Every structure is written in C-alpha cells, then in structure tokens.
Amino acid sequence: MDDYILNEHHKEEFPPAHTAEHLLNQTMIRLFGCERSYNAHIERKKSKMSFHIDHKPTRQEEKEIERRMNDLIEEDLPVTFEFVTQESLPEGISLDRLPDDASETIRLVRIGDYDVCPCIGKHVRSTSQIGRFEMLGTNWDENERSFRVRFKIV
C-alpha cells in the first residue's frame, strides 16, 4: 500500500455515527436540495446536524428522512476510500471545507453510489454496521431558515 501524507486528525469519532453523518448529509441534499450540514456535533450518545433549507419540513418529510436513513443502513452499502490529488478530484467534490493547509492528497470516502466526500475520519466498513437511525427531534429557525436534526444510533 502506498503511504499518503494527509492532514493530522485530532478527533476520535464514533464510526457508526460518523458514517451516518455522511448518509444524512446526502439524504438532506437529495430531499431538500441543500448543501451539506453547516454545523454538526456527532457523538456516541446523541448527535445533531443543522442544514439551511427553504422551508420547515412537514412531519411526513421528517418521517421520510428517518425511513430513508434506515433503508440505506439496511442496504449494507460498502464504505470505501480512495486517494486523489486536489487537482484530480471527481466532478462535484468541493474542497471548501478543507483547512487552508490541506495536504495535496485528499482521501475521499464513498458510501456505495450514494455519497462521496473528502474526509479523514473513522467509518464502519458497510452501512449495516451502523445500527438503527433514530430521530430524537428537530428544530426549525424561521429567521435563519435552519433545520436541526437530533438523532442517535442504536
């Protein structure tokens, strides 16, 4: 295996919740046409992620988020990694969130054909290892057009 020099990583993630973070980001993008979460706190006991979206989701839309997440987990999608240079990034991959001193080599994390993004965190090997996604609650901020999802992995 080639040795790549990547940025140092100072966080010890809980791999099931961190992998679910990737799935929830892509689920929100697909359901609401938004960007990836602008604020996320992912922990073993409970996590929260915030998204800028154009409307307060209905109860049915909230249930659809939870349903899709658990369907994706059950699909047992493989979680794989690939190393690319910043110049050879696949189309649609943004470096906006990388630190200014990001290494030339970027690790992309792919979850089946569902999601791909730069990440150096720890992940499960396939989505069935995540467990069950349980939405604990949501908050809507009308002024900010911000939707926060609180969840846990069980």
HELIX and SHEET records of a PDB file:
HELIX    1   1 PRO A   15  PHE A   32  1                                  18    
HELIX    2   2 ARG A   59  GLU A   74  1                                  16    
HELIX    3   3 GLN A   86  SER A   88  5                                   3    
HELIX    4   4 THR A  127  GLN A  129  5                                   3    
SHEET    1   A 4 ASN A  39  HIS A  41  0                                        
SHEET    2   A 4 SER A  47  HIS A  52 -1                                        
SHEET    3   A 4 SER A 146  ILE A 153 -1                                        
SHEET    4   A 4 PHE A 133  ASP A 141 -1                                        
SHEET    1   B 3 VAL A  79  THR A  85  0                                        
SHEET    2   B 3 THR A 105  ILE A 111 -1                                        
SHEET    3   B 3 ASP A 115  PRO A 118 -1                                        
END                                                                             
